[in-house]
Amino acid sequence: MKTTNILLSADLEAKISDFGLTKVFANDFDTHITTQPAGTLGYLDPEYYNTSRLSEKSDAYSFGVVLLELITGQPPAVPITSTDSIHIALWVRQKLSMGNIESIVDPRMGGEYDVNSVWKVAELALQCKERPSRERPTMTQVGMELKETLELDALHAMGYYSSVPSSTVNLSATSVDLQSDAQASEARQETMLELEQ
């Protein structure tokens, strides 16, 4: 999984390309064992170098890099001087240790994002890159976390919540009291239906 293998349709629907082709042709290469790591540096699970095996947790690692690229607009190897670069996860960790999420966000976003949502996605991306792999979330957990973050972002965009630290927000347990009249009740129902869709 890497950003150059994610294509967008005219409706901005993501499509994965050049992914899983080794499974299709696996029977043709049963007698061939490679000791050379195959994959793109920066996206490849470090455990693969030791075990020569990929797993769902390897996908989580690569997807964590993709998430960091989406947030920062930086490549997997972030240049720090004209000759040196560091891995995007290390760069993000260094910047976040100062407590300023704005220092990592792609300036092309023009400030149009929810700070809590970006923190949540950055934390999730860094969890995807944890070593050892057993400490990484599964892709199912990643999907659920991203869905929750999108819901949080949608609530923020509609003005229903603001400035609540992401660690204290539990969308499944939070009810938003918009107004006390009957119209507010209908608006909540419509909003929840839209979020579910």
C-alpha positions in Angstrom: 0.0 0.0 0.0 1.4 3.4 -1.0 -0.1 6.7 -2.2 1.0 6.2 -5.8 -1.1 3.0 -5.9 -4.3 4.8 -4.8 -6.2 6.2 -7.7 -9.2 8.5 -7.5 -12.3 8.2 -9.7 -14.1 11.3 -11.0 -16.3 11.0 -7.9 -13.2 10.9 -5.6 -13.8 7.2 -4.9 -10.5 5.6 -4.0 -9.3 2.6 -6.1 -6.3 0.4 -5.3 -4.0 -0.4 -8.2 -1.0 -2.8 -8.5 -2.0 -4.5 -5.2 -2.0 -8.2 -4.5 -0.7 -9.2 -7.9 1.8 -11.6 -6.2 -1.2 -13.6 -4.9 -2.6 -14.0 -8.5 0.7 -15.3 -9.8 1.7 -17.2 -6.7 1.4 -20.7 -8.2 3.7 -19.7 -11.1 6.5 -19.0 -8.6 6.1 -21.7 -6.0 9.6 -23.0 -6.7 11.2 -19.6 -6.5 12.1 -18.2 -3.1 13.4 -14.6 -2.9 15.5 -13.3 -0.1 15.5 -9.8 -1.5 12.8 -7.6 0.1 10.2 -6.6 -2.4 8.4 -3.3 -1.8 8.9 0.5 -1.6 11.2 1.8 1.0 9.3 3.9 3.6 6.2 1.9 3.2 7.6 -1.6 3.9 7.1 -3.1 7.4 10.5 -3.3 9.1 9.7 -6.8 10.4 9.6 -8.0 6.8 13.3 -7.6 6.6 13.7 -10.1 9.5 10.9 -12.6 8.8 10.4 -12.3 5.0 6.7 -12.5 5.8 3.9 -9.9 5.3 0.8 -9.9 7.4 -2.3 -7.7 7.9 -0.2 -5.8 10.4 2.2 -5.1 7.5 -0.7 -3.5 5.7 -1.5 -1.4 8.8 2.2 -0.2 8.8 2.0 0.9 5.1 -1.4 2.5 5.6 0.0 4.4 8.6 2.5 6.0 6.2 -0.3 6.8 3.8 -2.3 8.5 6.5 0.8 10.6 7.6 1.3 11.6 3.9 -2.3 12.7 3.7 -2.0 14.8 6.8 1.3 16.4 6.2 1.7 16.5 2.4 5.2 15.2 2.9 6.8 12.1 1.2 7.8 9.0 3.3 11.3 10.3 3.5 11.1 14.0 4.7 14.1 16.1 3.6 15.6 17.9 6.6 18.7 19.2 4.8 19.8 19.2 1.1 21.4 15.8 1.6 19.6 14.2 4.6 16.1 13.0 5.2 14.2 11.1 8.0 11.2 8.8 7.9 7.9 10.7 8.0 6.8 9.0 11.3 10.0 10.2 13.1 9.5 13.7 11.7 5.8 13.7 12.8 6.7 12.4 16.3 9.4 15.1 16.7 6.9 17.8 15.7 4.1 16.5 17.8 6.3 16.2 20.9 6.2 20.1 20.9 2.4 19.8 21.1 1.6 21.7 18.0 -0.5 19.8 15.4 -0.5 22.8 13.0 3.3 22.3 12.5 2.7 19.0 10.7 -0.6 19.8 8.8 -0.2 20.3 5.0 -0.4 24.1 4.5 -2.5 23.5 1.4 -5.4 22.6 3.7 -5.6 26.3 4.4 -6.6 25.8 8.0 -9.9 24.1 7.0 -9.8 21.1 9.3 -10.8 20.1 12.8 -7.7 20.1 15.0 -9.1 17.2 17.2 -9.8 15.1 14.1 -6.2 15.6 12.8 -4.8 14.7 16.2 -6.8 11.6 16.2 -5.7 10.5 12.7 -2.1 11.4 13.4 -2.2 9.3 16.6 -3.8 6.4 14.7 -1.2 6.6 11.9 1.6 6.4 14.5 -0.1 3.4 16.2 -0.1 1.7 12.8 3.7 2.0 12.7 4.3 0.6 16.2 7.0 -2.0 16.7 6.5 -4.9 17.3 3.6 -5.5 14.9 1.4 -7.1 17.6 1.0 -3.7 19.1 -0.4 -2.2 15.8 -4.2 -2.0 15.3 -5.8 -4.3 12.7 -7.1 -2.8 9.5 -10.6 -3.3 10.9 -9.8 -1.3 13.9 -8.2 1.4 11.7 -11.4 1.6 9.6 -13.6 2.0 12.7 -11.3 4.7 14.1 -11.4 6.6 10.8 -15.2 6.3 10.6 -15.4 7.7 14.1 -13.1 10.6 13.2 -15.1 11.4 10.1 -18.2 11.6 12.3 -16.4 13.9 14.7 -15.3 16.0 11.8 -18.9 16.1 10.3 -20.3 17.2 13.7 -17.6 20.0 13.9 -18.4 21.1 10.3 -22.1 21.4 11.2 -21.2 23.4 14.3 -22.5 20.9 16.8 -19.4 20.6 18.8 -16.2 22.6 19.2 -12.9 22.5 21.2 -13.5 19.2 23.0 -10.3 17.2 23.3 -10.5 14.1 21.1 -9.6 11.8 24.0 -12.9 12.9 25.8 -15.2 12.4 22.9 -17.1 9.1 22.6 -19.4 9.6 19.7 -21.3 6.4 20.4 -22.1 7.6 23.9 -22.5 11.3 23.2 -25.8 12.9 22.5 -25.8 16.3 21.1 -28.6 18.6 22.4 -29.1 21.0 19.6 -32.3 22.8 20.7 -35.3 21.9 22.8 -38.1 22.3 20.3 -39.6 19.7 18.0 -37.7 21.0 14.9 -34.4 20.2 16.7 -35.4 16.6 17.2 -36.2 16.3 13.5 -32.9 17.9 12.6 -31.0 15.5 14.8 -32.7 12.5 13.2 -31.8 13.8 9.7 -28.2 14.5 10.8 -27.8 11.0 12.2 -29.2 9.5 9.0 -26.8 11.5 6.9 -23.8 10.5 9.1 -24.8 6.9 8.9 -25.0 7.1 5.1 
